[in-house]
């Protein structure tokens, strides 16, 4: 520990550690949401392409390293279900992100108040 950290009261050190944890949590949530938004975009593009095809068109889907011939309607249903799941997860992560940002701001203000020396009593 540095000498400046040793001079801080234990409660303040805990708040700073909590602040760092919250920042890391927020970064993870934002990263997960961004990944899901990319997946959502890819699903939307795939659905748009499938909508252009005739019902009896030959469709292949990726299964691991393979492309497997599939029924267009089944692929559409799978993609729509996955899209619903991704949208729901994005919504949950967005709410988690908002709560984390609020907690982070609140804790930052508390820590800042504790770190800012109060004016001397006259």
C-alpha positions as CSV (number, residue, x, y, z in Angstrom):
1,X,0.0,0.0,0.0
2,X,1.2,3.5,-0.7
3,X,1.6,6.0,2.1
4,X,-1.3,8.1,0.7
5,X,-3.6,5.0,0.9
6,X,-2.5,4.3,4.4
7,X,-3.5,7.8,5.4
8,X,-7.1,7.2,4.2
9,X,-9.6,5.9,6.7
10,X,-10.5,2.3,6.3
11,X,-14.1,3.2,5.4
12,X,-12.9,5.5,2.6
13,X,-10.5,2.8,1.3
14,X,-13.5,0.4,1.2
15,X,-15.6,2.9,-0.8
16,X,-12.7,3.4,-3.3
17,X,-12.4,-0.3,-3.7
18,X,-16.2,-0.6,-4.2
19,X,-15.9,2.3,-6.8
20,X,-13.3,0.3,-8.7
21,X,-15.4,-2.8,-8.6
22,X,-18.4,-0.9,-9.9
23,X,-16.3,0.5,-12.8
24,X,-15.2,-3.0,-13.7
25,X,-18.8,-4.3,-13.5
26,X,-20.0,-1.4,-15.7
27,X,-17.3,-2.2,-18.3
28,X,-18.3,-5.9,-18.4
29,X,-22.0,-5.0,-18.8
30,X,-21.3,-2.5,-21.5
31,X,-19.2,-5.0,-23.4
32,X,-21.8,-7.7,-23.2
33,X,-24.5,-5.3,-24.4
34,X,-22.4,-4.2,-27.3
35,X,-21.7,-7.8,-28.3
36,X,-25.4,-8.6,-28.2
37,X,-26.2,-5.5,-30.3
38,X,-23.8,-6.8,-32.9
39,X,-25.5,-10.2,-32.8
40,X,-28.9,-8.5,-33.1
41,X,-27.7,-6.6,-36.2
42,X,-26.5,-9.8,-37.8
43,X,-29.8,-11.6,-37.1
44,X,-31.7,-8.7,-38.5
45,X,-29.7,-8.8,-41.7
46,X,-30.2,-12.6,-42.0
47,X,-33.9,-12.2,-41.5
48,X,-34.1,-9.6,-44.2
49,X,-32.3,-11.8,-46.6
50,X,-34.5,-14.8,-45.8
51,X,-37.6,-12.7,-46.3
52,X,-36.4,-12.0,-49.9
53,X,-36.4,-15.8,-50.6
54,X,-39.2,-18.0,-51.8
55,X,-40.6,-20.5,-49.3
56,X,-39.1,-23.4,-51.2
57,X,-35.6,-21.8,-51.6
58,X,-32.6,-23.9,-50.5
59,X,-31.2,-22.5,-47.3
60,X,-28.0,-23.5,-45.4
61,X,-27.2,-22.7,-41.8
62,X,-23.9,-22.7,-40.0
63,X,-23.5,-25.4,-37.4
64,X,-20.0,-25.2,-36.0
65,X,-17.6,-25.6,-39.0
66,X,-20.3,-27.0,-41.2
67,X,-23.0,-25.6,-43.5
68,X,-26.1,-27.7,-43.2
69,X,-29.1,-27.7,-45.6
70,X,-32.2,-26.5,-43.7
71,X,-35.8,-25.7,-44.1
72,X,-36.3,-21.9,-44.6
73,X,-39.3,-21.7,-42.3
74,X,-37.4,-23.6,-39.5
75,X,-34.4,-21.2,-39.9
76,X,-36.7,-18.2,-39.8
77,X,-38.3,-19.5,-36.6
78,X,-34.9,-20.2,-35.0
79,X,-33.6,-16.7,-35.9
80,X,-36.8,-15.0,-34.7
81,X,-36.6,-16.8,-31.4
82,X,-32.9,-16.0,-31.0
83,X,-33.6,-12.4,-31.9
84,X,-36.3,-12.2,-29.2
85,X,-33.9,-13.7,-26.7
86,X,-31.1,-11.3,-27.7
87,X,-33.5,-8.3,-27.5
88,X,-34.6,-9.3,-24.0
89,X,-31.0,-9.7,-22.9
90,X,-30.1,-6.3,-24.3
91,X,-33.0,-4.8,-22.4
92,X,-31.8,-6.4,-19.1
93,X,-28.2,-5.3,-19.7
94,X,-29.3,-1.8,-20.5
95,X,-31.2,-1.6,-17.2
96,X,-28.1,-3.0,-15.4
97,X,-25.9,-0.5,-17.1
98,X,-28.2,2.4,-16.0
99,X,-28.3,1.2,-12.4
100,X,-24.5,0.7,-12.4
101,X,-24.0,4.2,-13.8
102,X,-26.3,5.7,-11.1
103,X,-24.5,3.8,-8.3
104,X,-21.1,4.8,-9.7
105,X,-22.0,8.4,-9.9
106,X,-23.4,8.3,-6.3
107,X,-20.4,6.6,-4.9
108,X,-18.0,8.9,-6.8
109,X,-19.7,11.9,-5.3
110,X,-19.5,10.4,-1.8
111,X,-15.8,9.6,-2.1
112,X,-15.2,13.0,-3.6
113,X,-16.9,14.7,-0.6
114,X,-14.8,12.6,1.8
115,X,-11.6,13.5,-0.1
116,X,-12.3,17.2,-0.4
117,X,-11.1,18.9,2.8
118,X,-13.9,20.8,4.5
119,X,-13.5,24.5,5.1
120,X,-11.9,25.4,8.4
121,X,-14.3,26.6,11.1
122,X,-13.7,30.2,11.9
